[in-house]
Amino acid sequence: MTIIRTPADEADARAVQDELRRLVVLDETGPPAGTGLVTGVDVAYDDERDIVAAAAVVLAAATLAVVDRATAVGRVAFPYVPGLLAFREIPTVLAALDALTSDPGLVVCDGYGRAHPRRFGLASHLGVLTGLPVIGVAKNPFTFSYEQPAARRGDFSPLLADDGEEVGRALRTQDGVKPVFVSVGHRTDLDTACAHTLHLARDFRIPETTRQADTLCRQALRDAVETARGK
């Protein structure tokens, strides 16, 4: 079980980000798309009761068949602060990953890695804490600019910071649909992250890892809320 400390406040959380960001590995390519195992993680909240539910779903990368899954439920231990959302999610996500019986392989987060104002989103944070290769695939670009990629599946354009740094890519996963926003978290490169995203988004805009984890964490949250209501 990976033990982490909940920051005392926003300043403390940013100090933790600064400390851990130095540990991000950016010079590995990561496992090739379509090989080994790949795990989606996602969370769902009940803000009224301060409950967070996390899910981890392991797929065989070659077939996208589910081979393992786990959930965890906890209390929200950190307030909502843009740029610091990982501190609300990480403890429960780690618990879900620890409950798996399979090696997670590469992990896909519904969020950001380098494409984060402090270059240390959930995908980077999770990668440093676990040592796993992690990528972020988000539905929205957060604070960064990009040109619309061409309309065909696989077309992309750079996601750019104000200083011109490419922090990710806007990637078209299906013909004519809105792009997703891919960034490196830990122990992968951007080409590999995009290749994984395209492979996992075989039938839909969103990677199958995220779709499976989203469904499972929502069910775990419903079950937790029902249990809380019954007490």
Wavefront OBJ file of the C-alpha trace (Angstrom):
o trace
v 0.000 0.000 0.000
v 1.394 3.399 -1.002
v 1.043 5.845 1.901
v 0.823 9.557 1.158
v 0.346 12.591 3.352
v -2.608 14.917 2.836
v -1.267 18.486 2.503
v -2.242 20.918 5.227
v -3.204 23.693 2.783
v -2.719 24.990 -0.769
v 0.839 26.198 -0.138
v 1.791 22.823 1.258
v 0.216 21.064 -1.747
v 2.186 23.208 -4.191
v 5.374 22.464 -2.275
v 4.634 18.734 -2.621
v 4.088 19.199 -6.359
v 7.407 21.029 -6.682
v 9.203 18.250 -4.802
v 7.656 15.364 -6.732
v 7.831 17.033 -10.162
v 11.634 16.645 -10.079
v 11.122 12.875 -10.018
v 9.109 12.633 -13.257
v 10.872 10.468 -15.859
v 10.519 11.839 -19.389
v 13.288 9.949 -21.225
v 11.543 6.562 -21.560
v 9.299 5.656 -24.473
v 7.018 3.361 -22.476
v 5.505 0.038 -23.555
v 4.338 -0.166 -27.186
v 0.642 0.319 -27.858
v -1.345 -2.883 -28.132
v 0.979 -4.916 -25.919
v 0.776 -6.152 -22.345
v -1.777 -4.790 -19.908
v -3.250 -1.314 -19.658
v -5.300 0.065 -16.782
v -7.858 2.854 -16.703
v -8.482 4.806 -13.505
v -11.298 7.230 -12.793
v -13.153 8.734 -9.836
v -16.673 9.886 -8.993
v -17.761 12.198 -6.159
v -20.730 12.736 -3.904
v -20.030 16.294 -2.766
v -22.906 16.359 -0.304
v -21.383 13.520 1.718
v -17.716 14.130 0.813
v -17.453 10.615 -0.614
v -15.095 9.730 -3.464
v -15.123 6.404 -5.287
v -12.261 5.252 -7.508
v -12.060 2.423 -10.002
v -9.154 0.674 -11.698
v -9.929 -1.579 -14.677
v -7.206 -3.683 -16.320
v -7.538 -4.573 -19.999
v -5.510 -6.869 -22.198
v -4.136 -4.286 -24.588
v -4.285 -6.535 -27.654
v -7.997 -7.355 -27.343
v -9.324 -4.702 -24.910
v -10.864 -7.503 -22.859
v -11.224 -6.815 -19.129
v -8.900 -9.027 -17.069
v -9.168 -7.405 -13.620
v -10.995 -4.626 -11.819
v -11.119 -3.076 -8.373
v -12.757 -0.163 -6.568
v -12.098 1.846 -3.437
v -14.214 4.364 -1.532
v -12.905 7.117 0.718
v -13.545 10.565 2.105
v -12.592 13.693 0.208
v -9.605 14.934 2.194
v -8.653 18.089 0.278
v -10.761 21.029 -0.957
v -11.464 21.746 -4.615
v -8.640 23.932 -5.938
v -7.951 24.147 -9.704
v -4.525 22.684 -10.412
v -4.514 20.668 -7.182
v -7.242 18.128 -7.980
v -4.829 15.206 -7.699
v -4.775 15.634 -3.928
v -8.520 14.922 -3.827
v -8.226 11.794 -5.969
v -4.824 10.200 -5.406
v -5.469 8.406 -2.066
v -8.545 6.557 -3.331
v -7.050 5.852 -6.774
v -3.998 4.331 -5.084
v -6.266 2.168 -2.936
v -8.070 0.894 -6.041
v -4.771 0.112 -7.781
v -3.496 -1.669 -4.677
v -6.632 -3.842 -4.669
v -5.903 -5.249 -8.136
v -4.589 -8.784 -8.436
v -2.969 -8.040 -11.829
v 0.021 -5.915 -12.715
v -1.511 -2.639 -13.969
v 0.925 -2.257 -16.861
v 0.509 1.215 -18.350
v -2.054 3.413 -16.566
v -4.401 5.834 -18.351
v -5.831 8.728 -16.316
v -8.873 10.786 -17.191
v -6.849 13.965 -16.707
v -3.501 15.608 -17.296
v 0.201 14.957 -16.980
v 2.525 17.602 -18.422
v -0.518 19.482 -19.737
v -0.976 21.149 -16.352
v -0.160 24.726 -15.251
v 2.560 23.392 -12.937
v 3.513 20.549 -15.351
v 2.428 18.018 -12.734
v -1.114 16.782 -13.184
v -2.710 13.597 -11.892
v -0.958 11.365 -14.455
v 2.474 12.633 -13.410
v 1.630 12.536 -9.707
v 0.331 8.978 -9.918
v 3.302 7.845 -11.990
v 5.873 9.191 -9.534
v 4.106 7.628 -6.538
v 3.666 4.202 -8.130
v 6.642 4.026 -10.486
v 4.287 2.923 -13.276
v 4.187 4.347 -16.809
v 1.188 6.695 -16.878
v -0.450 8.898 -19.503
v -3.217 11.478 -19.269
v -6.130 11.611 -21.703
v -8.460 14.513 -20.918
v -11.738 15.626 -22.460
v -10.839 19.346 -22.304
v -7.580 21.289 -22.825
v -7.504 23.082 -19.430
v -5.600 26.368 -19.901
v -3.609 25.615 -23.059
v -4.088 26.667 -26.685
v -4.241 24.535 -29.823
v -5.344 24.581 -33.432
v -8.129 22.236 -34.422
v -6.533 19.089 -35.891
v -7.689 17.831 -39.279
v -10.894 15.800 -39.264
v -9.601 12.247 -39.683
v -8.879 9.728 -36.934
v -5.220 10.038 -35.906
v -4.862 13.699 -36.891
v -3.435 15.889 -34.139
v -2.124 19.342 -33.299
v 0.212 20.478 -30.512
v -1.185 21.647 -27.185
v 0.885 24.716 -26.392
v 1.779 26.630 -23.254
v 2.175 30.430 -23.350
v 5.947 30.039 -23.796
v 5.445 27.788 -26.830
v 6.266 24.508 -25.072
v 4.371 21.511 -26.447
v 2.792 20.021 -23.321
v 0.513 17.567 -25.119
v -1.564 17.021 -28.235
v -5.134 17.513 -29.337
v -5.791 14.104 -30.909
v -8.713 13.107 -33.130
v -9.693 9.577 -32.091
v -12.662 9.223 -34.450
v -13.431 10.902 -37.775
v -15.183 14.220 -37.247
v -15.514 14.056 -33.444
v -14.014 16.467 -30.922
v -10.386 15.720 -30.078
v -9.127 14.441 -26.748
v -6.068 15.956 -25.070
v -3.144 13.624 -24.508
v -0.136 14.316 -22.325
v 2.760 12.403 -20.840
v 2.571 11.535 -17.171
v 5.591 9.403 -16.287
v 7.908 6.950 -18.072
v 6.373 7.437 -21.532
v 6.831 9.796 -24.462
v 4.168 11.729 -26.328
v 4.227 9.606 -29.492
v 3.674 6.458 -27.428
v 0.944 8.131 -25.368
v -0.930 9.073 -28.549
v -0.469 5.588 -30.020
v -1.972 4.046 -26.872
v -4.857 6.500 -26.958
v -5.718 5.670 -30.569
v -5.490 1.939 -29.926
v -7.736 2.206 -26.859
v -10.252 4.498 -28.585
v -11.063 1.837 -31.174
v -14.818 2.421 -31.240
v -15.463 5.644 -29.315
v -13.955 9.090 -28.726
v -12.856 8.165 -25.193
v -10.375 5.318 -24.550
v -11.971 2.040 -23.510
v -9.936 2.122 -20.309
v -11.613 5.352 -19.256
v -15.062 4.181 -20.335
v -14.759 1.031 -18.248
v -13.345 2.832 -15.200
v -15.981 5.569 -15.411
v -18.829 3.042 -15.368
v -17.315 1.100 -12.485
v -16.526 4.090 -10.239
v -20.031 5.494 -10.724
v -21.506 2.178 -9.627
v -19.165 2.068 -6.631
v -20.263 5.574 -5.681
v -23.948 4.672 -5.954
v -23.371 1.661 -3.716
v -21.447 3.761 -1.175
v -24.151 6.441 -1.081
v -26.852 3.825 -0.581
v -24.850 2.349 2.278
v -24.392 5.809 3.816
v -28.116 6.505 3.566
v -28.898 3.241 5.313
v -26.805 4.029 8.374
l 1 2 3 4 5 6 7 8 9 10 11 12 13 14 15 16 17 18 19 20 21 22 23 24 25 26 27 28 29 30 31 32 33 34 35 36 37 38 39 40 41 42 43 44 45 46 47 48 49 50 51 52 53 54 55 56 57 58 59 60 61 62 63 64 65 66 67 68 69 70 71 72 73 74 75 76 77 78 79 80 81 82 83 84 85 86 87 88 89 90 91 92 93 94 95 96 97 98 99 100 101 102 103 104 105 106 107 108 109 110 111 112 113 114 115 116 117 118 119 120 121 122 123 124 125 126 127 128 129 130 131 132 133 134 135 136 137 138 139 140 141 142 143 144 145 146 147 148 149 150 151 152 153 154 155 156 157 158 159 160 161 162 163 164 165 166 167 168 169 170 171 172 173 174 175 176 177 178 179 180 181 182 183 184 185 186 187 188 189 190 191 192 193 194 195 196 197 198 199 200 201 202 203 204 205 206 207 208 209 210 211 212 213 214 215 216 217 218 219 220 221 222 223 224 225 226 227 228 229 230 231
